[in-house]
Structures are given as structure tokens and as C-alpha cells.
């Protein structure tokens, strides 16, 4: 599957990840997948001209998923039919716009990357929750999310199996905020296993 990611002015955007997830899978077999904010079952990253090619996709119908730090999708196709042995072009270009973003790198007490699911809560001076962002942490321990709120906030970072991390931060509209490397302390009494995030987490 090929296509292009552009700005409103038609310029190619580099570094945006385009993922494909099957529209329908079945049971606990080879076709099962969990989309927890990652790149998608099959994915590729745009080059300097905004072009991408995703290869090795089995025949079927797939949903597009775009992710890119500092960009949000404005328009573009949502699904594509893949045929064995054929190159399929996305029906239209994907258009993105610049937005605010935030990033962090999570490590444990030994300095090893932390994987899992992160919840970031932004609260004002009165303790009122202003916004909450959630997403998966990469195998390298990095976490990226778009559209954090602008302003000064008390920020609470929670990762399953670790104690909450709290920090004060000031984020600016239209810019990226980097929390840097965050060392997380393991929480005692938390058993290992698969964690599925819920709306209240």
C-alpha cells in the first residue's frame, strides 16, 4: 500500500507513521491483534517527500492509523482493500496540521527502558483535572502524545506496575514539551500480567 502525507499547502511531511489494522479479525489466533495506540499491525514511516510504502500485507480490508509527534490528521482515506500481488494506492493524500505535542522516556531504577501503558494527568492549581492523555510506551521506553493542554499544570504520570511520578510543567501552545528521562520506582505488590487500560485509569 502506497500513499503520501502532506500539509494544507501540499508539502510532503516526513516522519509520520502510517499503520494498517485488519478491519475484522477472529478469536485468539494468528489474526488477533490489540490496538493500544501503537503503530498498527503493518506500518511504514514517510520519507522526506511525505511518501510511504507498506509491504508484505496479506489480502483483506484494513483501517489506516496515522501517528506523528507534532502532527494531527485533518483528512484522508480511512480504509483500503489489499489484493495479493498488487500495489494499492491510497485513494487520496493524507493531510495533517501542526499541533502541540509532548514526549518522555521511561526507565526503571536500573536504567532499563520501561514498557507498558502510560496515563498523563494535567491538573490546575486547584487540583481540577484539565486533561488526560493515554497511550502505549514503545519498546525503547519512549512515549509521545499530541494535543496536551497549554499552561502551567501539576502533572501526574502513571505507568502500570510503578509508583506515580509527579512534576510541575509549563506547556506552550503549538510547541513540543519534553519531560526528558523519567525514572520510575516499582510498586510493591503488583503482579505481572497483561494490563488493559480503562476509561477511569
C-alpha positions as CSV (number, residue, x, y, z in Angstrom):
1,X,0.0,0.0,0.0
2,X,1.4,3.4,-1.0
3,X,0.4,7.0,-0.3
4,X,1.5,10.4,0.7
5,X,1.1,12.7,3.8
6,X,1.0,16.4,3.1
7,X,0.3,19.8,4.7
8,X,-2.6,22.0,3.8
9,X,-0.2,23.6,1.2
10,X,0.6,20.3,-0.4
11,X,4.1,19.9,1.0
12,X,5.2,16.4,2.0
13,X,5.6,15.6,5.7
14,X,8.5,13.4,6.8
15,X,8.4,11.2,9.9
16,X,4.7,10.4,10.1
17,X,3.9,6.7,10.8
18,X,1.1,5.1,8.8
19,X,-0.3,1.9,10.2
20,X,-2.8,-0.7,8.9
21,X,-5.0,-2.8,11.2
22,X,-7.4,-5.5,9.9
23,X,-11.0,-4.4,9.8
24,X,-12.0,-7.7,11.2
25,X,-10.0,-10.4,12.9
26,X,-11.1,-13.5,14.7
27,X,-10.6,-15.2,18.0
28,X,-7.4,-15.9,19.8
29,X,-5.4,-16.9,16.7
30,X,-2.9,-15.5,14.3
31,X,-5.3,-12.8,13.1
32,X,-5.9,-11.4,16.6
33,X,-4.4,-8.0,17.4
34,X,-4.7,-5.3,20.1
35,X,-4.5,-1.7,19.0
36,X,-3.5,0.2,22.1
37,X,-2.2,3.4,20.4
38,X,0.7,1.8,18.7
39,X,1.7,2.0,15.0
40,X,-0.6,-0.7,13.7
41,X,-0.1,-4.3,12.7
42,X,1.6,-3.2,9.5
43,X,3.3,0.2,9.2
44,X,5.8,2.5,7.5
45,X,7.2,6.0,8.0
46,X,7.0,8.7,5.5
47,X,10.2,9.9,3.7
48,X,11.4,13.4,3.1
49,X,8.7,13.8,0.4
50,X,5.9,12.5,2.6
51,X,5.7,9.2,0.7
52,X,5.2,5.8,2.3
53,X,5.1,2.2,1.2
54,X,3.8,-0.6,3.4
55,X,4.8,-4.0,2.2
56,X,4.0,-7.7,3.0
57,X,0.3,-7.1,3.8
58,X,-2.0,-10.2,3.5
59,X,-5.1,-9.8,1.3
60,X,-8.0,-8.2,3.1
61,X,-9.6,-4.9,4.3
62,X,-7.7,-2.6,6.6
63,X,-8.1,0.6,8.6
64,X,-5.5,3.4,8.3
65,X,-3.9,4.8,11.5
66,X,-1.7,7.8,11.4
67,X,0.6,8.9,14.2
68,X,3.3,11.5,14.3
69,X,4.6,13.7,17.1
70,X,3.6,17.3,16.5
71,X,1.0,16.4,13.7
72,X,-2.7,15.6,13.8
73,X,-4.7,14.2,10.9
74,X,-7.1,16.6,9.2
75,X,-8.3,14.5,6.3
76,X,-7.6,11.3,4.3
77,X,-8.9,7.9,3.5
78,X,-9.9,5.6,6.4
79,X,-9.8,2.1,4.8
80,X,-8.2,0.2,2.0
81,X,-8.7,-3.1,0.2
82,X,-5.5,-5.1,-0.3
83,X,-5.2,-7.6,-3.0
84,X,-2.4,-10.3,-3.2
85,X,0.4,-9.3,-5.5
86,X,-0.9,-5.8,-6.3
87,X,0.3,-2.4,-5.3
88,X,-2.7,-0.4,-3.9
89,X,-2.5,3.4,-3.8
90,X,-4.4,5.3,-1.1
91,X,-7.4,6.9,-2.7
92,X,-6.3,10.5,-1.6
93,X,-3.4,12.1,0.2
94,X,-3.5,12.3,4.0
95,X,-3.5,15.9,5.2
96,X,-2.0,16.8,8.6
97,X,-1.7,20.0,10.6
98,X,0.9,21.1,13.1
99,X,-0.2,20.7,16.7
100,X,1.3,20.7,20.3
101,X,3.0,17.5,21.5
102,X,4.7,16.0,24.5
103,X,7.3,13.3,25.0
104,X,9.1,11.3,27.7
105,X,11.5,8.4,28.1
106,X,10.7,6.0,30.9
107,X,13.3,3.9,32.7
108,X,13.3,1.8,35.8
109,X,15.7,2.1,38.8
110,X,18.3,0.1,36.9
111,X,18.1,2.4,33.9
112,X,16.4,-0.1,31.7
113,X,13.5,1.0,29.4
114,X,10.0,0.7,30.8
115,X,7.3,-0.7,28.6
116,X,3.5,-0.7,29.1
117,X,0.7,1.9,29.2
118,X,1.1,5.5,30.4
119,X,-1.6,7.8,31.7
120,X,-0.7,11.5,32.0
121,X,-3.0,13.7,34.0
122,X,-2.8,17.6,33.9
123,X,-4.4,19.4,36.9
124,X,-4.7,23.1,37.6
125,X,-3.7,24.9,40.8
126,X,-7.0,24.0,42.4
127,X,-6.5,20.3,41.7
128,X,-9.1,20.1,39.0
129,X,-8.3,17.7,36.2
130,X,-7.9,19.6,32.9
131,X,-6.9,16.9,30.5
132,X,-5.8,13.3,30.5
133,X,-3.6,11.6,27.8
134,X,-3.1,7.9,27.5
135,X,-1.0,5.7,25.2
136,X,1.4,2.8,24.8
137,X,5.1,3.1,25.6
138,X,7.5,1.9,22.9
139,X,10.0,-1.0,23.4
140,X,12.6,1.7,23.7
141,X,10.7,3.3,26.6
142,X,9.6,6.4,24.7
143,X,6.2,7.9,24.9
144,X,4.7,10.5,22.5
145,X,1.3,12.2,22.5
146,X,-0.3,15.1,20.7
147,X,-2.5,17.9,21.9
148,X,-1.5,18.4,25.6
149,X,-3.1,21.4,27.2
150,X,-1.3,24.8,27.2
151,X,-0.4,26.4,30.5
152,X,1.1,25.5,33.9
153,X,0.0,22.3,35.5
154,X,0.7,19.7,38.2
155,X,1.4,16.6,36.1
156,X,0.9,13.1,37.3
157,X,2.4,10.2,35.3
158,X,1.2,6.7,35.9
159,X,2.5,3.5,34.4
160,X,1.1,0.1,35.4
161,X,3.4,-1.6,38.0
162,X,5.2,1.7,39.0
163,X,4.6,4.4,41.6
164,X,3.1,7.7,40.3
165,X,5.5,10.3,39.2
166,X,4.6,13.9,39.8
167,X,6.1,17.1,38.4
168,X,5.2,20.7,37.7
169,X,5.3,21.7,34.0
170,X,4.5,24.7,31.8
171,X,3.5,23.8,28.2
172,X,3.2,26.3,25.4
173,X,0.6,26.3,22.6
174,X,1.9,24.8,19.3
175,X,5.2,23.6,20.8
176,X,6.6,20.3,22.0
177,X,7.3,19.7,25.6
178,X,9.9,17.1,26.6
179,X,9.7,15.6,30.1
180,X,13.1,14.1,29.5
181,X,14.1,10.8,31.1
182,X,11.7,9.8,33.8
183,X,12.9,7.2,36.3
184,X,10.0,5.2,37.7
185,X,10.1,3.3,41.0
186,X,8.5,-0.2,41.0
187,X,5.3,-0.5,43.0
188,X,5.4,-3.3,45.5
189,X,2.7,-6.0,45.5
190,X,1.8,-5.5,41.8
191,X,1.8,-8.8,39.9
192,X,2.9,-9.1,36.4
193,X,0.4,-9.7,33.6
194,X,-1.5,-8.1,30.7
195,X,-3.0,-4.8,31.6
196,X,-5.9,-3.4,29.6
197,X,-6.5,0.4,30.2
198,X,-9.9,1.6,31.1
199,X,-11.6,5.0,30.9
200,X,-11.1,5.7,34.6
201,X,-7.3,4.9,34.5
